[in-house]
């Protein structure tokens, strides 16, 4: 017979699933204590919930959670079936008085079996002759029942066996209650996770549609987001916050907020993740210094994949930290998985990030971002990409269906966080650009060109304000830059974007001009006339931009 320590160690197990834990418990008692062991649990327990303390009411359903026998005997009820506990049976009595019941001789004292036809047939077929029924109770809450049977040549149960069965049931109940608590914690984490995820992804001209997916049985730290960026661009992000339960869901919310704050500053994907890594490394150091008094949050070890898509240029830049993968399904059905610059998980090492990977993305291509898997080459990777292409081609333009199917394809055996988006390129009909010399007369020519372009786009209502914005931005560019200047207008679905690029990397600064100042009011005028404005660095200088919403 196994020792108590061995029984407890095995019973506790590491499984988070109640059925698995119940099966492990039943296995520990066969043949150490009985020839056949059954475990019946309430549906509340299986869902991770707890009933009110006290006896179970007559209508409470029990479900077969485990069955174990010495010689593969057929069970009266299959695992997962609802089992009966008719009145006047030891099963109903144990649920009512919360006490164990010993039936030494089923043949002599088993008249109650007439009320339980399924068990009566199983008793006859298995030649079971002795029974112990023990309720599984923790802090007055009934989780279910354990039934122990002896059959054939085994000795009938006695009072010593009853004490051993009660001790086993007590340990089993505590073990199952721990698993139930874990399930409840994960359920709460998933509720919190879904409350903190974006309810609706934004509708952008850069994307025909986008759909995110987080695993149903995940840790609660998986997340996704689509972040609108200036210049009609979009940042697509998936990530996994390390940890379990509510802590991982809270960490996910923090990481998502940090990424949004960094992305709207017009940083590249590698810069976004590098700064996020710096913050998480600092938080990890503070947590380590705090020792046991610190919270259960884990800032190190989290993964993130960030992709910025530019619909005007028709390409994206991508960078990842930790296990992640980007796949691109082209309009002709071919699939590629660009090799991203590898970086360890966030907040762990402080290693510098390599430059982001650039990928051409033709209009109509589908981007699939996955975090929480592996970005290392592995056997079957080509077949995995081929299956992903089949999913996209089969489900057509419906990205929701693609997201529902893709998580089973790109990471068999582990459900990842996913973001699926279909790219839409802004063609010449939506983009107009004009190269200008760094000379003052160019401003008037640019205003006239702008007016003609807005007329062509039937946006005459914005002509006056846009001409003023163009004048101010171009005047600054010509005044402080000696190289070429470019004016670009982008007519997005809901927004008119005006961009002026020059070779001077110095950032313009918004300040309040004094009454005696002759200049310095350019950016103030732009901020008053537009909904948003800002600046981003380029390889050859900078781009200053301003956005106006289309007339209603």
N, C-alpha and C positions, 0 to 999 in steps of 0.2 A: 504494500500500500504506500502511496506517496505521502511524504511528510506534509505537515500543515504549511510550511514555508513554500514548498514546491507547488501546492495547490493554490496558494494565494498569488504566487508569482505568475503562474500560468493563467489564473483567473483574471488578474488585472489586465494582462496583455497590453498591447499597444494599439489595437484596432479602435477606430472611432465609430464603427458601425455596430448598432445594437445586435443585429443578427449574427455578425461575426463574433462579437463578445459572448453572446449566449451560446453559440456553438463551441467556443473554447471552454466555457464553463461546463457544459455537458460532457465534453471530452475528458475533463479532469476527474469526473466521478465514475467513469466506466473504464475498467471493471473494479476500480478501487472501492466503490461503495455500492454500486448497483449494476445489474445486467442491462437495464434500459433506463435512460434518463430523458425526460421531456421538460422543456421550458416554455411556458405560456406567458406572454406579456400583454399588458393593455396597449391599446393604440396610442394613448397619450404618452406612454413611456417610449414607444417606438418613434414618436415624433419629437422626442426630447422634452416633452412637457411633463408636469407633475400634477396628479390629481389632488384633491383635498384630503387631508389626513382622515383616517377612519376606514371602516369596511367598505368594500365596493358594492354599489347598488346592484340589484338583480339584472338590470339591463346593460351593464358594462360588458363590452366585448373583449375577449382575450384572443390573441393570435399566436399560433405556433411559431416560436422563434428558433427552436433548436430541437433536434432529435438525435440521440446517440445510442447505439446498441452494440453488444459484443460480437454478434454474428450477422450483422446486416439485416435484422428483422424488419419486416414491413411495418410502417407506422400507421396509426389510425387516422392521423391528419398529416398532410404535407406541410413542410415549413412555409409559412405565409398564409395558411388557411385560418379562418376563424374557427375556434374550437368551442365546444359546448360545455357548460357547467350546470347541468340540470339540478333542480332541487333534490334534496335528500341524498346527495352524493358527497364524498369527502372533499371534492373540489369546491363545491358551493359552500360547504361548512367551513373550509379553511379561509375562504374569502369573506365569510360572515363573522366568524369569531377570531380570525387572525391567529389561529393556533395550528400546530402540526397535527396530522391525523395518521395513525398507524393502523393498517389492515393486515394482520398477520396471515390470515388465510382467506384469499379471495373466493375460493370455492365455497367456503362455509359462510363467510360474512359479506358476500358480494351480491346480495339480492338487489342492491341499488343499481347494479349494472343494467338492469332491465330499462332504466331511464336513459341510458347512454349506449345506444345500439352500436355506434362506431367503435367505442372503446371495448365493449363486450366482445365484438368479433375479433379485435386485435388481441385481447387477453386470451381467447381460446386459441388463436393461431400461434401465438408466441409461447403458449404454456406458462404464462405469468401466473404466479401463485401468491405473491406478497407485494404490498404497496405501502409507500410513505408519500404523503402529500404535505408540502410545506409552503406557506405563503412567503413571497419575497417582499419584505417590509423594511423601509428605511424612514426613521423619524415619524413613524405612524402612517406613512404613505405607502399604499400597496402598489407594487410594480407589476406583480404577476404571481405565478405559481411554479413550483418545481415538483414534478412527479418522478419517483424512483421506483423501479420494479425489479423483482427477482423472479427468475424463471427456471424451469426444468429442474436440474439437480442442485441448484444453489439453495443454501439454508434460508429459511424465512427470516425476515427482519425481526430484531428484538429491540429492547429498550436502549441498549448501547448503540445500536445502529440508528435509532431515532435521534439520540443526542448528537451523533456524528452528522446526521442529515440536517439537523437544525443549525449546527455550526457551519456546515457547508453553505446552506441557504443564506445564512447571515452574511458570510463573506461574498457570496454571489450577488446578493442584493446591493451591498456597498459598491461592488465592482460595476454592476450595471448602472447604479445611480451616478457614478463618476462618468461613465460613457454618456448617459442621458444628459448630464450637465454639459459635456463637451458639445453634444449635438445642439443643445439649446444655445450655447454660446456662439456656435457657428451660425445658427439661424439668426440670432440677433445681429451678428456681424454682417450677414448678407443683407438684412433689412437696412442697417445703417449705411452699408456700401451703396445700395441702390438709391437711398435717399440723397446721397452726396454726389452721385454720378449725374451728368447732364441729362435732364429730362428729354430734351429734344436737341438734336445736333443742328447747328445753324445752316440755313440755306444760303449757299454761296455760288457766285458765278463760276468759280474755279472747279466746283464739283457738281456733277449731275445729281449725286446722292451719296450719303455716307451712312453706315450702320455699324454700331459697336456691339461687342459681345463679351460678357464676363461669365466664367463658369458657374454653374448652379451650385456645385459642391466645392467651390474654391475657398481660399483662406479669408476672403473679404477684403483683400488688399489689391485686387486687380482693378484697373481702371483704363479709360480711354477718353479722348477729347479731340475736338476739332476747333481750332482757334483762328478766327479771322485775323489776317495781317494786312498791312498797307500794300498798295499796289495790286489788289485783287488776289493776293496770295493767301495760302492757308497752311497752318501747321497742324499736322496729324500726329497724335501722340498715343502710345499705349505704354503701360507700366505696371509693375507689381511691387507693392510695398511689402517689405519683409515682415514676418510675424504671423500671429494667429488671432482670431477673434476680433473684438472691438478695437483693440490696439492697432491692428493692421488696417482696419477701415478708417480710423482717425489718421493714421500715417498716410494712407492713400489720399485723403482729402488735403492734407498739408502739402504733399508732393505736387498734387494737381494745381493747387493755388500758386505754388512757387513757379511751376513751369509756365502758367498763364502770365504771371508777373514778368518773367524773363522774356517770354516770346513776344509780348507786345512792345518790348523795347527794340524790336527789329534785330535781335541777335541771331546768328546762325545756329543750326542745331548743335554743332560741337561746342559753341560758346555757351548755349543754354545748359547743356549737360555738365560742362566744366564748372560753371558757377553753382549749379545745383549740387554737384559733388563737393565743392568747397563748403557749402552750408551744411550738408549732411555730415561731412567729416568733423566740422566744428561741433555739431550737436552730439555726435557720437563721443567725442572727447569729453564734453561736459557731462554726458550721461555716465561715462566710465568714472570720472572724478567723483560723481555723486554717490557711486557705489550702490548698495542695496536700497537706499532711499529713493533712487530714481524710479520713474514710471516704467511700465511694461513696454513702452514704445521701443522699437528697434529701427534705428536710422541707417545702419549699415547693411549692405547686402541686397539692397533693392535694385531692380532693373528698370530701364526706360529706353524706349526707341522713339526718336523724334525725326519727323520728315517734313520739310518745308517744300510745298509745291508751288511753282510759279506758272500760271496758265498762259502768260504772255510769251515767256521763253520756251515753254513746253518741256520743262525739266524739273527735277526735284533734287534737293540735297538732303542727305540722311546721316544720322549718327546715332549710335546706340551704346548703352552701358549695361553689362550683364547679358544674360541669354536673351537674344532677340533676333528677329529675322524680318526682312522686307522682301516681298515677292511682287513682281509686276507681270500682269497678264495683258499682253498686247492685243489690239483689236483683231489680229489674224489668228488668235488663239495660242500663240507661242508664249512660254512662261520663262522668266529669268529671276534668279535670286541674287542680286548684287552682293558682292563680298564687302561688308561694311568694315571700317576700321574697328578692330576689336578693342574693348576696354573692360576692365573688371567691374563688378557691381559697384553701385554708388556708395560713397561714404566709407570705403574700406581701405583704399591704398593711397589716394592722392596722386595717382599717376596722371601725367598730362594727356589730354585728348588729342588724337590725330585729326587732321583736316577732314571735314565731312566728305562723304562719297557723293558724287554727282551722277545722276542717271537721267537719260532722255526719256520722256514720257509722252508719247503721242496722244492726241485727243481720243477719248474713248477707252483708254487703258484702265485696268482695274488695279488699284494698289491694295495689297493685303499686308497689314502690319501685325506681327505677332510678338508678344513678350512673354517670357516665362518658359520658353523652350530652349533650343540650342542653335547657335549660329555657326557651329563647327560642321564641316562636311561629315556626312555619315552615310553608311550603306543604306540604300533605298531613297536617298535624297532626290535623285532624278525622277524616280517613280512617284514620289510625293508631289513634286512640282507638276508632273504630268496629270496626276489626279486633280490637282487644284485647277489646272487649265480646263479639265473636263467639267468640273463643277461650275466654273464661270460661264463656259459655253452653253451648258445645259440650262442654267438658271437665267441666262440672258441679262436684261437690264436691271432685274430686281436684286439690289444689293442686300436686302433683308434675307432673301433666300440664300444668297451666296454666303452671308455671315453664318447662317444656321447650319449650312453644310460644311463650310471651310474648316471649322474648328475640329471636326472629326477627321479631316484629311491631312492638315498640316502638322498635327501632333498626335498621332495615334497613342492612346493610353494615357494621355494627359491633356486636359482641356485648358487651352491657354486663353489669355486676354487677346482679343482680336479687334481690329478696326478695318473695315472694308470700304473703299471709296472709289467711285468711277470719276476719272479726271476729265475735265472739259477745257480744251484750249481756247483762249480768246484770240480769234484770227484778226486779219487786217481790217475787217469791218468794225471791230471794236477797239482798235488801237491805232493811234496816229502819232508820229514823232517828227520832230523838226530839228535839224542841226543848225546852230547859230554861231556866228563869230562873237568873240568877247568884246563887242562894241556897242555903245549906247543906241545907235539907230536900229539895232536888231530888236529892241523892245517893241517899237511901234509895229514892225513887220510881224512879230510874234502875236501881238494883239489882233491884228487883222486876220492872220492865219487861224487863230483860235476861234474867232467869230464865224468864219466860213465853216470850220469843222463842226461847231455846235449846231449850225443850221443844217448841215448834212445829217446830223444825228437827231434832228427835231428837238433840240434842247435849247431853243432860243431864250427861254426864261432864265437860263443860267449864264447867258452870254456876258451880261454886264459885270456880275460879281467875278466870273472866271477871268475876264480881262484884267480886273484889278489885281487878282491873285497872281496872274502871270506877270504882270508888270512888277509887282513887289519882289517875287522870287527871282525873276531874271535880273532885275537891277542889282540885287545882292550878289548874285552869282557873277555878274560882269564886273562889279566893283571890287570883289575880293579874289577873283580867280583870273589867271592869265591864259589858261588853256581853253579848249573848246567847251561849248555849253550845249546841252541837249534838252529840249522841251518835249515831254510826252504826255498825251492825254489818253486815258483809259476809260471807256464807257462800259462799266460793269452793269449787271442787271438792275441794281438799285442805286448805284453810286457813280459819280463822275470824279475821276482821280486826275489831279494835275501834278506832274513830277518835273523837277528841274535838276539836272545832274551837271556837276562841274568837277574840276580836277583839284579843288582845294579841300583837304580833309578836315579843316577846322569847322566845328559845329556852330551854327548860328544860335544866338542866345536871345530868348524873349525877355525884354526888360521894359520898364515903364519910363518913357521919355519925359524929361522935364519940360516945362512950358517954354524955356528959352532954347531948347535943343532944336536944331534944324533938321535932324534926321532921327533914325532909331525907332521909327514907328511901323516899319514894314511888317514884322512878324505879328505885331499887335493887330494890325489891320487884317492880316490873313486869319488870325485866330477868331476875330469877330465875324468874318464872312463865311467861314467854313465850319463843318461839324468836328473834323479832326485834322490835325496836322502833325508833322514830325520829320525825323531825319534818320537815314540809315547810311552806314559806310559802305562803299563799294571798293572794288579792286583798284580803281583809278581815282578815287576821291570820295564824293558823297552824293546822295540824292535827297533833296528836300521835297516833301510831298504835302498835299492838302486834299481833303475829300469833301465833296458836297453830295447831299442826298438828292436824288431825282425829284422833280416837282410831283406832287401827289397826282 
